[in-house]
């Protein structure tokens, strides 16, 4: 097993693939959620498989989506000057599959798919810079216009993306649960024995 500590994720025994669901067949949120559920169930039955997950993007691609945010209880900055965070949608089991450790809190569970809260996991850099003298667990962030508050449930190690070796990426990174916000184009990630 190879642990690439400088990138924050492990590569040995990791297989990835890309799936793009046709909109004509998977237009509804429910049809996408059902596809994700059935795919993960079938993958779990494969011999030699240790973990399986789905993700909007994986470290060798970098995050595809950036979004501004505000912090609950803090004075919001002027409109348009809010800090930005990279967002990745992932299924429960993503962190174990990728070999990304959590520094604090917990990963996503199946209960997070139906819980009334909107859970999010942030990276260490964001935790350190946004909440420098306190734990971020239980804190909430939101898009400045939507104000749908997402509760921080975990802090993941920073991930450096392999598409840019020369300059380590230390941007704010956040993860949200894929089942709550389905995505027709996603990566399948498998960790094999």
TITILO-320491 format. One record per residue (C-alpha): x, z, y. Coordinates in nm, 4 decimals, padded with zeros to 6 digits. Layout:
TITILO-320491
c1=X, c3=Z, c2=Y .
...
This chain:
TITILO-320491
c1=00.0000, c3=00.0000, c2=00.0000 .
c1=00.1371, c3=-00.0992, c2=00.3397 .
c1=00.0479, c3=00.1085, c2=00.6413 .
c1=00.1134, c3=-00.0672, c2=00.9697 .
c1=00.1070, c3=00.2340, c2=01.1992 .
c1=00.2100, c3=00.0301, c2=01.5007 .
c1=-00.1147, c3=-00.1683, c2=01.4784 .
c1=-00.3394, c3=00.1210, c2=01.3707 .
c1=-00.4741, c3=-00.0477, c2=01.0566 .
c1=-00.3656, c3=-00.1205, c2=00.6991 .
c1=-00.3268, c3=-00.4717, c2=00.5602 .
c1=-00.2429, c3=-00.4472, c2=00.1876 .
c1=-00.5305, c3=-00.5423, c2=-00.0439 .
c1=-00.7501, c3=-00.6499, c2=00.2471 .
c1=-00.9581, c3=-00.9677, c2=00.2225 .
c1=-01.1701, c3=-01.1112, c2=00.5015 .
c1=-01.4092, c3=-01.4007, c2=00.5359 .
c1=-01.6468, c3=-01.5344, c2=00.7969 .
c1=-02.0223, c3=-01.5866, c2=00.7619 .
c1=-02.2499, c3=-01.7585, c2=01.0127 .
c1=-02.6179, c3=-01.7233, c2=00.9265 .
c1=-02.8312, c3=-02.0256, c2=01.0260 .
c1=-03.0714, c3=-01.9364, c2=01.3058 .
c1=-03.3506, c3=-02.1379, c2=01.1422 .
c1=-03.3571, c3=-01.8981, c2=00.8453 .
c1=-03.2316, c3=-01.5741, c2=01.0059 .
c1=-03.3892, c3=-01.5702, c2=01.3521 .
c1=-03.5376, c3=-01.2193, c2=01.3303 .
c1=-03.3536, c3=-00.8905, c2=01.3418 .
c1=-03.5244, c3=-00.7868, c2=01.0183 .
c1=-03.4059, c3=-01.0951, c2=00.8253 .
c1=-03.0475, c3=-01.0395, c2=00.9435 .
c1=-03.0604, c3=-00.6694, c2=00.8510 .
c1=-03.1926, c3=-00.7558, c2=00.5044 .
c1=-02.9153, c3=-01.0121, c2=00.4519 .
c1=-02.6507, c3=-00.7545, c2=00.5525 .
c1=-02.8018, c3=-00.4939, c2=00.3185 .
c1=-02.8221, c3=-00.7286, c2=00.0190 .
c1=-02.4701, c3=-00.8643, c2=00.0776 .
c1=-02.3146, c3=-00.5157, c2=00.0913 .
c1=-02.5092, c3=-00.4086, c2=-00.2210 .
c1=-02.3827, c3=-00.7102, c2=-00.4167 .
c1=-02.0261, c3=-00.6699, c2=-00.2919 .
c1=-02.0240, c3=-00.3018, c2=-00.3947 .
c1=-02.0789, c3=-00.4132, c2=-00.7564 .
c1=-01.7613, c3=-00.6256, c2=-00.7670 .
c1=-01.4942, c3=-00.4912, c2=-01.0071 .
c1=-01.1816, c3=-00.3594, c2=-00.8342 .
c1=-01.3527, c3=-00.3254, c2=-00.4974 .
c1=-01.2747, c3=-00.0012, c2=-00.3149 .
c1=-01.4614, c3=-00.0570, c2=00.0125 .
c1=-01.6693, c3=-00.3284, c2=00.1782 .
c1=-01.7920, c3=-00.3653, c2=00.5343 .
c1=-01.9187, c3=-00.6164, c2=00.7855 .
c1=-01.7936, c3=-00.6495, c2=01.1420 .
c1=-01.8536, c3=-00.8656, c2=01.4441 .
c1=-01.4748, c3=-00.9067, c2=01.4680 .
c1=-01.1609, c3=-00.7835, c2=01.2910 .
c1=-00.8153, c3=-00.6872, c2=01.4284 .
c1=-00.6478, c3=-01.0216, c2=01.3685 .
c1=-00.9146, c3=-01.1822, c2=01.5907 .
c1=-00.9409, c3=-00.9178, c2=01.8617 .
c1=-01.2718, c3=-00.8058, c2=02.0062 .
c1=-01.5088, c3=-01.0848, c2=02.1123 .
c1=-01.7242, c3=-00.8817, c2=02.3493 .
c1=-01.6468, c3=-00.6773, c2=02.6616 .
c1=-01.8986, c3=-00.4666, c2=02.8490 .
c1=-01.8847, c3=-00.2438, c2=03.1564 .
c1=-01.9891, c3=00.1192, c2=03.1170 .
c1=-02.0765, c3=00.4370, c2=03.3030 .
c1=-02.0411, c3=00.7973, c2=03.1864 .
c1=-02.3396, c3=01.0328, c2=03.1824 .
c1=-02.3025, c3=01.3088, c2=03.4389 .
c1=-02.0196, c3=01.1374, c2=03.6285 .
c1=-02.0581, c3=00.9793, c2=03.9705 .
c1=-02.1003, c3=00.6082, c2=03.8962 .
c1=-01.8551, c3=00.3722, c2=04.0649 .
c1=-01.9793, c3=00.0974, c2=04.2955 .
c1=-02.1728, c3=-00.1741, c2=04.1151 .
c1=-01.9381, c3=-00.4305, c2=03.9636 .
c1=-01.6362, c3=-00.1961, c2=03.9644 .
c1=-01.7259, c3=-00.0020, c2=03.6499 .
c1=-01.4550, c3=00.0200, c2=03.3815 .
c1=-01.4754, c3=-00.2263, c2=03.0925 .
c1=-01.4659, c3=-00.1618, c2=02.7196 .
c1=-01.4256, c3=-00.3898, c2=02.4211 .
c1=-01.7228, c3=-00.3647, c2=02.1827 .
c1=-01.7260, c3=-00.4279, c2=01.8082 .
c1=-02.0346, c3=-00.4052, c2=01.5865 .
c1=-01.9516, c3=-00.2657, c2=01.2396 .
c1=-02.1315, c3=-00.1323, c2=00.9325 .
c1=-02.0830, c3=00.2138, c2=00.7822 .
c1=-01.7609, c3=00.2107, c2=00.5789 .
c1=-01.5755, c3=-00.0155, c2=00.8232 .
c1=-01.3059, c3=00.2380, c2=00.9101 .
c1=-01.2296, c3=00.3214, c2=00.5448 .
c1=-01.2275, c3=-00.0486, c2=00.4592 .
c1=-00.9884, c3=-00.1373, c2=00.7424 .
c1=-00.7735, c3=00.1734, c2=00.6864 .
c1=-00.8363, c3=00.2920, c2=01.0432 .
c1=-00.8278, c3=00.6689, c2=01.0597 .
c1=-01.0455, c3=00.8828, c2=01.2807 .
c1=-00.8694, c3=01.1330, c2=01.5044 .
c1=-01.1867, c3=01.3307, c2=01.5672 .
c1=-01.5539, c3=01.3322, c2=01.4713 .
c1=-01.7025, c3=01.1076, c2=01.2044 .
c1=-01.7700, c3=00.7474, c2=01.1135 .
c1=-02.1085, c3=00.5785, c2=01.0889 .
c1=-02.3478, c3=00.6630, c2=00.8050 .
c1=-02.6666, c3=00.5023, c2=00.6756 .
c1=-02.8632, c3=00.7725, c2=00.8625 .
c1=-02.7321, c3=00.6279, c2=01.1905 .
c1=-02.9329, c3=00.3109, c2=01.1239 .
c1=-03.2640, c3=00.4910, c2=01.1782 .
c1=-03.1678, c3=00.7960, c2=01.3836 .
c1=-03.3143, c3=00.7972, c2=01.7349 .
c1=-02.9687, c3=00.8291, c2=01.8902 .
c1=-02.7481, c3=00.5295, c2=01.9643 .
c1=-02.4131, c3=00.6352, c2=01.8125 .
c1=-02.0787, c3=00.4966, c2=01.9256 .
c1=-01.7182, c3=00.5503, c2=01.8228 .
c1=-01.4433, c3=00.5162, c2=02.0826 .
c1=-01.0659, c3=00.4823, c2=02.0572 .
c1=-00.8043, c3=00.7450, c2=02.1443 .
c1=-00.7041, c3=00.5785, c2=02.4709 .
c1=-01.0609, c3=00.5844, c2=02.5979 .
c1=-01.1051, c3=00.9474, c2=02.4881 .
c1=-00.7839, c3=01.0528, c2=02.6602 .
c1=-00.8496, c3=00.8674, c2=02.9871 .
c1=-01.2247, c3=00.9167, c2=03.0295 .
c1=-01.2393, c3=01.2793, c2=02.9070 .
c1=-00.8798, c3=01.4005, c2=02.9614 .
c1=-00.9355, c3=01.7741, c2=02.9154 .
c1=-01.2262, c3=01.7888, c2=02.6739 .
c1=-01.3585, c3=01.6492, c2=02.3501 .
c1=-01.5582, c3=01.3284, c2=02.3910 .
c1=-01.7794, c3=01.4141, c2=02.0916 .
c1=-02.1386, c3=01.4423, c2=02.2138 .
c1=-02.0632, c3=01.2708, c2=02.5460 .
c1=-02.2692, c3=00.9657, c2=02.6371 .
c1=-02.1954, c3=00.6250, c2=02.7891 .
c1=-02.4162, c3=00.3306, c2=02.8807 .
c1=-02.4160, c3=-00.0155, c2=03.0321 .
c1=-02.4747, c3=00.0385, c2=03.4063 .
c1=-02.7884, c3=-00.1794, c2=03.4150 .
c1=-02.9495, c3=-00.0955, c2=03.0795 .
c1=-02.8933, c3=00.2837, c2=03.0790 .
c1=-02.9398, c3=00.3019, c2=02.7003 .
c1=-02.7201, c3=00.6068, c2=02.6396 .
c1=-02.4827, c3=00.5866, c2=02.3441 .
c1=-02.3558, c3=00.9155, c2=02.2051 .
c1=-01.9900, c3=00.9427, c2=02.1038 .
c1=-01.9720, c3=01.0601, c2=01.7407 .
c1=-01.6081, c3=00.9776, c2=01.6617 .
c1=-01.2659, c3=00.8871, c2=01.7964 .
c1=-01.0753, c3=00.6131, c2=01.6108 .
c1=-00.7048, c3=00.5459, c2=01.6335 .
c1=-00.6103, c3=00.2714, c2=01.8798 .
c1=-00.5924, c3=-00.0735, c2=01.7195 .
c1=-00.3448, c3=-00.3383, c2=01.8316 .
c1=-00.4514, c3=-00.6940, c2=01.7679 .
c1=-00.2208, c3=-00.9296, c2=01.5802 .
c1=-00.3119, c3=-01.2239, c2=01.8004 .
c1=-00.0931, c3=-01.0658, c2=02.0706 .
c1=00.2179, c3=-00.8998, c2=01.9226 .
c1=00.4194, c3=-00.9092, c2=02.2451 .
c1=00.1890, c3=-00.6881, c2=02.4487 .
c1=00.0255, c3=-00.3857, c2=02.2810 .
c1=-00.3417, c3=-00.3605, c2=02.3609 .
c1=-00.4455, c3=-00.0195, c2=02.4872 .
c1=-00.7809, c3=-00.1160, c2=02.6403 .
c1=-01.0874, c3=00.0973, c2=02.5871 .
c1=-01.2305, c3=00.0098, c2=02.2447 .
c1=-01.5782, c3=00.1034, c2=02.1239 .
c1=-01.7673, c3=00.0507, c2=01.7998 .
c1=-02.1422, c3=00.0381, c2=01.7519 .
c1=-02.3405, c3=00.0076, c2=01.4314 .
c1=-02.4107, c3=-00.3503, c2=01.3178 .
c1=-02.7412, c3=-00.2684, c2=01.1479 .
c1=-02.8890, c3=-00.1560, c2=01.4786 .
c1=-02.7742, c3=-00.4716, c2=01.6578 .
c1=-02.7566, c3=-00.7522, c2=01.3992 .
c1=-02.5274, c3=-01.0462, c2=01.4616 .
c1=-02.5624, c3=-01.3829, c2=01.2874 .
c1=-02.1876, c3=-01.4553, c2=01.2913 .
c1=-01.9732, c3=-01.1809, c2=01.1375 .
c1=-01.6735, c3=-01.1051, c2=00.9185 .
c1=-01.6897, c3=-00.9657, c2=00.5669 .
c1=-01.4058, c3=-00.7204, c2=00.5006 .
c1=-01.3093, c3=-00.6137, c2=00.1460 .
c1=-01.0459, c3=-00.3621, c2=00.0361 .
c1=-00.9454, c3=-00.4251, c2=-00.3246 .
c1=-00.7472, c3=-00.2205, c2=-00.5736 .
